[in-house]
Amino acid sequence: MVCARWTASSGWEDPTILPHGPLTIPPSASALHYATACFEGMKVYRGHDGKLRLFRPQYNAARMLASATRVSLPSFDPAQLLHLIRRLCALDAPSWLPASAEGSSLYIRPTLVGTDDSLGFQIPGEALLYIIISYWPSPAASGAGLRLWASDGDTVRAWPGGSGSAKVAANYGPSILAHSHARRKGCDQVLWLFGSDGRVTEAGSMNIFVIWRTRQGQLQVVTPGLDEHTILAGVTRQSVLDLVRERLSGVAGVCEQGIEPVEALECTFTIHDIVAAAREERLVGLFAVGTAASVVPVREILFKEERIVIESSRSPYVSLLQGWMADITSGREQSMWTEVVDESSPQVD
C-alpha cells in the first residue's frame, strides 16, 4: 500500500510503499470521532491484450479532492494522486492479475483521513492518505437482476445542503441499517427515496436509471439530476449518459439497425412516476450503475405493499450498455476513456 502523511505546519511528506497491514493513528484522530474521512472506488482492468487499464481515473481524482474539501481535509494535486495509483497498480497487479487473466480487475481504494492527536472539534491539523488494492472477482452473470426495497419516510440517505454528493465516510455508516432491512426483505439493495413526494435518488450506493415511454410516446432513459447535491456524480453514471447520447440518440448507426432511439435526461422523478409507468405498461426497464457492478438490471421494486416487476426482455439497452462498457474497459474498443498502466516502472517517486 502507499501512505503519505500531511501536517498543517509542513504540508505533504514524501509517499512511501509499505506492506499491506494495520495503520497506526491516535485514538483521538478526528476521523474516528467526527468522520473527517473520504475515499474513492475505482478499478484497474486486465485487458484482452494483457495490458492494464484504468477507466476515466481523472474523474475519480477530481471527485476525491472535492470530497476532501467537503470534510475540511487537506488539498492535494489530483495528478499526483493518479501518479501514486498508477505506480501501485504496476507494483501489485502482476501478482494478482497475470497477463492471461483477461477480464479480471482489482479494486482500488484511495482514502484520506484526519489523524491529529486532539479531541478538539476543528479542522484537522494532520492527515493520512493511503491507497490499498484488493482483488475483485469477475462479476457473475446478473441473471434476472436486482430486487430493490424502496426506503420508507423514516430513512433518508442524503438531503439538500448535506454531503450526499461527496464520497465521505459519514454517508455510508448510517445507511447500513436500511441495507440490512432490505436484505431481510429478500432484496439486494435499498432504493433511496427523498421527500414527501418520494423522489428517487440512488440504489444502494449506485446511480439509478429508468427507461420508460412518456404518455406522448417518447422513449426516454432518465436518471436523477445533480442539482440538489444529494446524489454522487458517478463515473459510470456519466459514462452511460455519454454512451446513450452518442450511440442511442437516433444519430448513431446502431439505432438504424432496429434499435429504437432513446432520449437521455437528467431530471427529478418519483417512485409514483415509476408506479404509474408500470401500471400503464410504459415502463421498459430499470438498471443501476457503479464501479463495482458496472451496469446491472433491476427486476423488481418493493414499494410499501406493492411489487413493481420489470421485464428485462422488453429492453435491449441494458445488454448493449453492458457490452460497450466491457469492450472499453478490456481494450477491445479503443477509447479515450481508458489509459494503459506502464508496468515496467513500479517505484514511487
VMD Tcl script that draws the C-alpha trace (Angstrom):
set ca {
  {0.00 0.00 0.00}
  {1.01 3.63 -0.44}
  {0.98 6.04 2.50}
  {1.61 9.79 2.67}
  {1.23 11.97 5.75}
  {0.30 15.64 5.91}
  {0.61 18.25 8.63}
  {-0.57 21.83 8.63}
  {2.93 23.01 9.51}
  {4.93 21.02 6.94}
  {2.48 20.02 4.22}
  {2.72 16.68 2.45}
  {5.57 14.29 3.20}
  {7.05 12.07 0.51}
  {4.88 8.98 -0.10}
  {6.15 5.54 0.86}
  {5.28 1.99 -0.14}
  {4.61 -0.32 2.80}
  {3.42 -3.91 3.15}
  {-0.35 -4.11 3.42}
  {-1.10 -4.00 7.14}
  {-2.66 -2.14 10.08}
  {-2.45 1.63 10.33}
  {-1.19 3.48 13.39}
  {-3.28 6.54 14.23}
  {-4.09 8.24 17.55}
  {-7.28 7.07 19.32}
  {-8.35 10.72 19.29}
  {-7.99 11.03 15.50}
  {-10.79 13.18 14.14}
  {-11.67 10.55 11.51}
  {-12.73 8.22 14.34}
  {-14.84 10.81 16.14}
  {-16.03 13.37 13.59}
  {-15.91 11.36 10.34}
  {-13.26 13.51 8.67}
  {-12.70 10.80 6.10}
  {-13.23 10.44 2.37}
  {-12.35 7.82 -0.18}
  {-12.69 6.73 -3.78}
  {-13.56 3.50 -5.52}
  {-12.06 2.62 -8.87}
  {-10.74 -0.39 -10.75}
  {-7.77 -1.43 -12.83}
  {-8.64 -3.94 -15.55}
  {-6.58 -6.65 -17.25}
  {-7.44 -6.31 -20.92}
  {-7.79 -8.79 -23.74}
  {-4.29 -7.83 -24.88}
  {-2.71 -8.42 -21.47}
  {-2.42 -4.71 -20.68}
  {-3.62 -2.98 -17.52}
  {-6.11 -0.15 -17.93}
  {-7.65 2.49 -15.72}
  {-11.09 3.82 -16.63}
  {-11.56 7.62 -16.61}
  {-9.37 7.96 -13.49}
  {-9.26 11.76 -13.71}
  {-12.93 11.81 -12.66}
  {-12.14 9.84 -9.51}
  {-9.18 12.02 -8.57}
  {-11.15 15.24 -9.04}
  {-14.09 13.83 -7.06}
  {-11.82 12.80 -4.19}
  {-10.44 16.32 -4.00}
  {-13.99 17.68 -3.84}
  {-14.86 15.16 -1.12}
  {-11.78 16.14 0.89}
  {-12.77 19.79 0.69}
  {-16.28 18.92 1.90}
  {-14.96 17.48 5.19}
  {-12.13 20.01 5.70}
  {-9.29 17.66 4.79}
  {-6.13 18.97 3.11}
  {-5.96 19.74 -0.58}
  {-3.76 17.76 -2.93}
  {-2.84 17.63 -6.60}
  {-5.14 15.12 -8.35}
  {-2.40 14.43 -10.89}
  {-0.07 13.36 -8.08}
  {-2.74 11.07 -6.64}
  {-3.10 9.41 -10.04}
  {0.67 9.03 -10.25}
  {0.67 7.10 -6.97}
  {-2.26 4.95 -8.10}
  {-0.53 4.04 -11.35}
  {2.66 3.08 -9.55}
  {0.85 0.93 -7.01}
  {-1.07 -0.79 -9.80}
  {2.18 -1.50 -11.62}
  {3.63 -2.99 -8.43}
  {0.68 -5.07 -7.20}
  {-1.27 -6.01 -10.32}
  {1.14 -8.57 -11.84}
  {0.82 -10.75 -8.72}
  {-2.97 -10.67 -8.75}
  {-3.70 -10.30 -12.44}
  {-1.30 -12.20 -14.70}
  {-1.31 -11.14 -18.32}
  {-3.52 -14.13 -19.12}
  {-6.28 -13.03 -16.70}
  {-8.37 -11.24 -19.30}
  {-11.49 -9.64 -17.87}
  {-10.26 -9.63 -14.27}
  {-9.88 -6.49 -12.22}
  {-8.53 -5.07 -8.99}
  {-10.42 -2.63 -6.79}
  {-8.50 0.50 -5.80}
  {-9.41 2.37 -2.61}
  {-7.60 5.70 -2.05}
  {-8.54 7.03 1.40}
  {-7.83 10.28 3.24}
  {-8.45 10.57 6.99}
  {-7.91 13.22 9.66}
  {-5.38 11.98 12.22}
  {-4.49 14.88 14.54}
  {-3.95 13.92 18.19}
  {-6.73 16.03 19.65}
  {-10.40 15.68 20.52}
  {-10.99 19.29 19.56}
  {-13.80 19.93 17.10}
  {-11.76 21.69 14.44}
  {-10.21 21.41 11.01}
  {-7.71 18.53 11.15}
  {-4.11 19.62 11.50}
  {-2.80 16.21 10.46}
  {-3.99 13.70 7.89}
  {-3.06 10.41 6.30}
  {-3.54 9.44 2.67}
  {-3.30 5.76 1.92}
  {-4.09 3.62 -1.11}
  {-4.90 -0.08 -0.96}
  {-5.77 -2.57 -3.67}
  {-7.81 -5.74 -3.39}
  {-8.74 -8.49 -5.81}
  {-12.19 -8.12 -7.36}
  {-13.68 -11.36 -8.70}
  {-15.15 -11.35 -12.16}
  {-18.83 -10.41 -11.96}
  {-21.23 -13.30 -12.00}
  {-23.99 -13.38 -14.56}
  {-26.61 -10.87 -13.46}
  {-29.46 -13.26 -14.21}
  {-32.82 -11.65 -13.72}
  {-31.36 -8.59 -11.99}
  {-31.58 -6.80 -8.65}
  {-34.50 -6.58 -6.27}
  {-34.78 -3.17 -4.58}
  {-36.61 -2.21 -1.40}
  {-37.90 1.37 -1.57}
  {-36.96 3.23 1.61}
  {-39.72 4.49 3.87}
  {-40.20 8.04 5.09}
  {-38.19 7.42 8.27}
  {-34.98 6.61 6.38}
  {-33.08 9.19 4.33}
  {-29.65 8.79 2.74}
  {-28.99 12.43 1.86}
  {-30.68 15.82 1.78}
  {-30.11 19.24 0.17}
  {-27.26 21.04 1.88}
  {-25.81 17.79 3.20}
  {-22.92 15.67 1.96}
  {-24.72 13.29 -0.39}
  {-22.76 14.44 -3.42}
  {-19.40 13.68 -1.75}
  {-17.82 10.28 -1.18}
  {-17.33 10.71 2.56}
  {-17.46 8.07 5.28}
  {-20.35 9.73 7.10}
  {-22.70 8.92 4.21}
  {-22.23 5.17 4.44}
  {-22.36 4.02 8.07}
  {-25.92 5.24 8.71}
  {-27.18 3.52 5.55}
  {-26.11 0.03 6.65}
  {-29.18 -0.35 8.88}
  {-31.56 0.22 5.95}
  {-29.46 -2.09 3.79}
  {-29.82 -4.82 6.42}
  {-33.58 -4.28 6.45}
  {-33.68 -4.60 2.66}
  {-31.78 -7.88 2.85}
  {-34.24 -9.24 5.41}
  {-36.99 -8.38 2.93}
  {-35.26 -10.55 0.35}
  {-33.90 -7.58 -1.60}
  {-30.39 -6.78 -2.77}
  {-30.26 -3.02 -2.20}
  {-32.21 -0.01 -0.97}
  {-33.90 2.26 -3.49}
  {-33.35 5.55 -1.69}
  {-36.29 7.95 -1.79}
  {-36.35 11.53 -0.54}
  {-39.10 13.91 0.46}
  {-42.83 13.55 0.96}
  {-43.26 13.01 -2.78}
  {-40.84 10.05 -2.86}
  {-38.16 11.42 -5.16}
  {-35.85 8.70 -6.47}
  {-32.16 9.25 -5.70}
  {-29.88 6.18 -5.65}
  {-29.95 2.37 -5.48}
  {-27.72 1.37 -2.59}
  {-24.51 3.20 -3.43}
  {-25.24 3.05 -7.17}
  {-26.86 5.50 -9.55}
  {-30.24 4.50 -10.92}
  {-31.66 4.74 -14.45}
  {-35.24 4.22 -15.64}
  {-36.27 3.52 -19.23}
  {-39.87 4.44 -19.93}
  {-42.17 5.78 -22.56}
  {-43.92 9.08 -21.93}
  {-47.67 9.32 -22.34}
  {-46.91 11.08 -25.63}
  {-44.94 8.04 -26.83}
  {-41.38 9.38 -26.42}
  {-38.87 6.74 -25.29}
  {-36.58 8.09 -22.56}
  {-33.84 6.93 -20.23}
  {-33.89 9.11 -17.12}
  {-31.64 9.41 -14.10}
  {-31.86 11.81 -11.14}
  {-30.08 15.11 -11.70}
  {-27.26 16.53 -9.63}
  {-28.71 19.98 -8.96}
  {-29.64 19.37 -5.31}
  {-26.24 17.81 -4.48}
  {-27.89 14.77 -2.90}
  {-26.52 12.27 -5.43}
  {-22.98 11.14 -6.12}
  {-21.80 12.08 -9.59}
  {-20.79 8.56 -10.55}
  {-18.15 7.92 -13.19}
  {-20.19 5.04 -14.62}
  {-23.30 7.24 -14.48}
  {-21.65 9.88 -16.65}
  {-20.27 7.23 -18.99}
  {-23.73 5.71 -19.51}
  {-25.19 9.14 -20.25}
  {-22.39 9.78 -22.74}
  {-22.90 6.42 -24.45}
  {-26.67 6.83 -24.72}
  {-26.34 10.32 -26.16}
  {-23.60 9.32 -28.60}
  {-24.92 5.95 -29.75}
  {-28.63 5.68 -28.99}
  {-29.98 9.14 -29.62}
  {-31.02 8.41 -33.19}
  {-27.84 9.67 -34.83}
  {-25.65 6.61 -34.23}
  {-25.81 3.75 -36.67}
  {-26.92 1.26 -34.02}
  {-30.30 2.99 -33.91}
  {-30.63 2.39 -37.62}
  {-30.28 -1.38 -37.09}
  {-33.62 -1.95 -35.43}
  {-32.92 -0.30 -32.06}
  {-35.38 2.45 -31.26}
  {-33.69 5.79 -30.45}
  {-33.93 6.92 -26.84}
  {-33.56 10.35 -25.24}
  {-31.29 10.65 -22.16}
  {-32.47 13.03 -19.44}
  {-31.21 14.10 -16.02}
  {-34.29 15.13 -14.09}
  {-36.34 14.75 -10.93}
  {-38.84 11.90 -10.82}
  {-40.61 9.99 -8.07}
  {-41.43 6.44 -7.14}
  {-45.03 7.29 -8.02}
  {-43.94 8.10 -11.58}
  {-42.42 4.62 -11.80}
  {-45.56 3.02 -10.37}
  {-47.73 4.88 -12.89}
  {-45.48 3.90 -15.79}
  {-45.63 0.26 -14.71}
  {-49.42 0.26 -14.36}
  {-49.81 1.91 -17.76}
  {-47.32 -0.52 -19.34}
  {-44.96 2.31 -20.22}
  {-42.10 1.02 -18.04}
  {-39.47 -0.51 -20.32}
  {-36.58 -1.16 -17.94}
  {-34.54 -0.15 -14.89}
  {-30.86 -0.53 -14.19}
  {-28.27 0.55 -11.66}
  {-24.68 1.53 -12.38}
  {-21.48 1.84 -10.38}
  {-17.81 0.95 -10.33}
  {-18.31 -2.38 -8.58}
  {-21.16 -3.75 -10.70}
  {-20.79 -1.65 -13.88}
  {-24.30 -1.93 -15.36}
  {-26.82 -4.27 -13.72}
  {-30.55 -4.62 -14.47}
  {-33.26 -4.20 -11.84}
  {-36.02 -6.81 -11.95}
  {-38.26 -5.77 -9.08}
  {-39.00 -2.93 -6.65}
  {-40.81 -3.41 -3.35}
  {-42.65 -0.19 -2.52}
  {-44.83 -0.40 0.58}
  {-47.18 -3.29 -0.23}
  {-46.69 -3.07 -3.99}
  {-44.38 -5.16 -6.16}
  {-43.20 -3.47 -9.35}
  {-41.92 -6.14 -11.72}
  {-39.70 -5.13 -14.63}
  {-39.44 -7.45 -17.61}
  {-35.86 -7.15 -18.85}
  {-36.80 -8.80 -22.13}
  {-38.63 -5.60 -23.11}
  {-35.39 -3.63 -23.34}
  {-32.18 -4.33 -25.31}
  {-30.49 -1.21 -23.93}
  {-29.08 -2.70 -20.73}
  {-27.27 -5.50 -22.53}
  {-25.96 -3.03 -25.11}
  {-24.54 -0.79 -22.38}
  {-23.05 -3.77 -20.54}
  {-21.30 -4.88 -23.70}
  {-19.99 -1.44 -24.58}
  {-18.61 -0.86 -21.10}
  {-16.92 -4.28 -21.07}
  {-15.40 -3.68 -24.50}
  {-13.99 -0.31 -23.41}
  {-12.52 -1.46 -20.08}
  {-10.98 -4.56 -21.68}
  {-9.42 -2.57 -24.51}
  {-11.37 -4.40 -27.20}
  {-12.69 -0.99 -28.16}
  {-10.09 1.75 -28.34}
  {-11.30 4.65 -26.23}
  {-10.01 7.90 -24.80}
  {-11.73 6.89 -21.56}
  {-9.02 4.38 -20.70}
  {-5.31 4.71 -20.08}
  {-2.76 1.90 -20.11}
  {-0.70 1.45 -16.94}
  {3.04 1.12 -17.51}
  {4.04 -1.99 -15.55}
  {7.75 -1.55 -16.19}
  {8.36 1.15 -13.53}
  {6.51 0.37 -10.29}
  {8.61 2.52 -7.95}
  {7.03 5.52 -6.24}
  {8.91 8.79 -6.82}
}
mol new
graphics top color blue
foreach p $ca { graphics top sphere $p radius 0.5 }
foreach p [lrange $ca 0 end-1] q [lrange $ca 1 end] { graphics top cylinder $p $q radius 0.2 }
display resetview
